[in-house]
Amino acid sequence: MKIELVVPAAPDGARMRPLSARVNNLSGKVVGLWYNDWSNYYVFVSRINQLLTEQGTVSAVKKISGLPRRGILAPSDLDALANQVDTAIVGLGA
């Protein structure tokens, strides 16, 4: 499994990468929701969790925490994440 990571806070000189492909269907998928330390972000993530659970199409929703808030994840962290979920919501664009 390959995970492509796009980090808007990447260090200077970081190379551009294309966005990951969209997940076309969440049916039967395990969705990870990344809880970070941003103030009130838990409100957003809690609502997404509620919507996914109410729709009943996902297999499970897992809370992801303990990852760095910025920067590029270590390959071991990406591997661990990929082994736990099929797709993840890890940020909020403005």
Summary of the structure (lengths in Angstrom):
residues: 94
radius of gyration: 13.8
end to end distance: 28.5
largest distance: 42.8
contacts: 181
relative contact order: 0.26
helix: 27%
strand: 14%
